[in-house]
Structures are given as structure tokens and as C-alpha cells.
Amino acid sequence: MKDLYRIIAAFLLVVLVPSVNAEIFNGGPGLTHTKAAWAQKKGYLTVFPNTRFWGKVTETPATETTEKRAYTVWDVQGLVSVNYGINEHFGFYMLPIMYQDLNQGDKDEIFWDTFIGIKAGSYKFADSPFQFGVELAMRFPTGSKHNVIYEDYTAGTVEWGFNGLVSWAKDKSYPDEDLNAHFNFGYWNHNDVGETLVPDSLLVGSYANLKPYANVLDPSQELRYALGLEYPTANFNYGLEIYGNGWLQKPPVTAASHEYYSYMNLSITYKPNKWFNFVVSGDIRISPDEEETIGPRMTRPDLPNYSSWKINVGGRFVILPTSVYKVKERDILMKKAESRREVFEQIIKEKKETESAEQELQRIKDEREKAEKELERLKRILEGKEEVVPTNPDEPKP
């Protein structure tokens, strides 16, 4: 029961704090780990508190003076992702890790490291279903302890990296309202040359010969990837992802996270209204469990080097604009209908410059069909024949 209280406390901590990533967590547009290439809507401020946990029962062996004892090893992390849409193409995010289990015999960290990043996205060719973006991010060592078991490798330095983003959407006008897919591929530099991963006080006895491997001589570098597919419905979104890393330059063997990892994630998002989404997802490790760490940071033989599974629980809140709390579905549809008129005008304007009149005619027909569907739906809502459906707060600007 005490362990359960720890998990609940970590979750409440991040929920009550108003405020690229810990194992690739995403709090902006997209899925749990895979980021969408479209930017967050201009002027929208969202807060996404999330708690992730894993646990496993293990035993301490019996000795001449003590009996065998069972206990649970936990890895609990609580964080808050804050995202803001600067304009049509640019966004900013900050992700402080508010709680982290260390599993080093020390008390756990309240307020660990912090990620800060900027994203440029929503770039696309005229009628393409694909959108493109790029993200630059840094990790700041605001926590006091690093080289932590079960977590991404970090040596306690200012780290940096970048991420390329590609998204495909079945509905080109409203991409997050129909089937969509995303691919992220990035580079991360740990900037850790000269850092000491394990203090000399722990390199005694059988570990004494590891002192030459406790210091970082070459900068640790890795590639990170994420691939996601999302199927939205009126009240729920269903997601499937695969994400992981691959080393270009591994850290020394005394690093707790010396190995690579790959995970599959399944997620469900509940959308009760326009300003709040509740997200639950589960990660399952699909990479082999091969312990390559040597020394004090290696795990016990009956424990994995990375968590074999993880549960993520969180929610996305729209803080700004405050008008989102008052806007009705019929107003949203009217605004979309108005945007359709602008599309028609743009098509007519560009028609004179287009070589193929047949292609332009098809574009006009497609837009006309979409506009007719929305006008028919708006008519049913005004007549009270259709239930109002919530809209995703992260919907990109048409």
C-alpha cells in the first residue's frame, strides 16, 4: 500500500503543479512519444502532466545472518510538458521532470532535469497530404543525481539535439480529425566529455579495476526515432507507436544505460470536451534484455536493464485562449465554413497561373464536396438533430 501511495503522490504532484525528452515523451500535437509535424495553434498554451511507472518484485538472497526477503523495485517519473504556439509555424515547449526515482540508495529527486525546445512545423506543398517540421531541444541538469538506472543515459551536463518531423494525414484540411501517421528521426549529443559517471568511493573491492572506465573520454551520441499511427473518432483517439534509440558513440561501460532500447506503445485518448484530453498508454519493450553495464550501476540478474513495460497516465489541458471554454461546436463549424470561402477565393486567384485547368477543376470539386458536408452537418446541429461533438484542442489551424 505504501508503494501505491508513492505512485498516486507522484501523479498528484504533477497534476497540481501549474506549470528531445525523457525516453522521447511528447506533450504537444501528436501521440505519447511521436510528435506531429504540424505546429500548435497560434496563441494556444497547453499543459500536459504525465506520470509513468514500472515495478517488479525481487528478492534479497538469504545469508548466514538474514533471511531471504522480497521487495518491489519501482521506477516512477512525473513530469509536466508546457507547449505554446507562437505563430502559424513556430512553437515553444518546456518539460521539467518533477519527480524521479533514483534507485541509488539515496532519497528520490523532487524536480529533476528540464528540457527546453523550439519547434518549426506545418510546412507542406500545395495539395500534399504530408507536412514537415524540425525541432531543436536542450536538456539542463537541474537535478543533482545522474547516471540513473532504468532511465535514458545522462551524465549531468547540458545536452542538445535536433529532430526531423514528417506527418501524413488522410484529411488534408483537418489532419488530426482523421487517420494520420508520423515519423520522427533525430540526433542527440550528451556533451559529456570529462564527466565522472561513478564516484571513486564506489569503485572499491571487485570494482577497483573499473576506475579507468568511470570517466567519459569521447562524447556520447545517439540517434532517436519514433513512428506512430493515430485513428481519431468522435470521443476517442487510438494510437500505435514504435520508438527507440541507437548509439553512434556509446558511453563507458560504467553507464547505467549503456544499451539501446526499442518500445511499442498503445494509447487511448478520451476527449470529453474541447479543453481537456485524458490519455492512458502502455509501453512494452521489444528490444532484447542484454545487460552491458559493469560496476555499481549494473542491475541485479533478475531485473531488466530497461523497464520491460511502462504505464503512462496524463491529461492535456488547454489554458489559453480562454475563449476555448465558451466556444460551441456550431461556432467552430461556421468558422470552418468561412475558411472554405477563403480557399475558394485562393483557388480562383491561382487558376490563371495554373497550367492544368483540369487539376484546378478537381480541386474546386473536392473543396465543394467538403463544404457541402460541413454545411449539411451545421444545418442538422442548428435543427437539433445531431449531437455536438468535442473537438481536439491540438487541432492545427486550417
ABEGO torsion letter per residue (X at the ends): XAAAAAAAAAAAAAAABBXXBBGGBBABBEBAABBBABBBBBGBBBBBBBBBBBBBBBBBBBBAABBBBBBBBBBBBBBBBBBBBABAABBBBBBBBABBBAGAGBBBBBGBBBBBBBBBBGBBBAABABBBBBBBBBBBBABABBGBBGBBBBAGBBBBBBBBBBBBBABAABAAABBBBBBBBBBBBAGABGBBABBAAABBEAAAAAAAAABBABBBBBBBBBBBBBBBBAABBBBBBBBEBBBABBBBAABABABBBBBBBBBBBBBABAABBBBBBBBBBABBBBBABBEAABBBAABBABBABBBBBBBBBBAOBAAAAABBAAAAAAAAAAAAAAAAAAAAAAAAABABAAAAAAAAAAAAAAAAAAAAAAAAAAAGABBBBBBBAABBBX
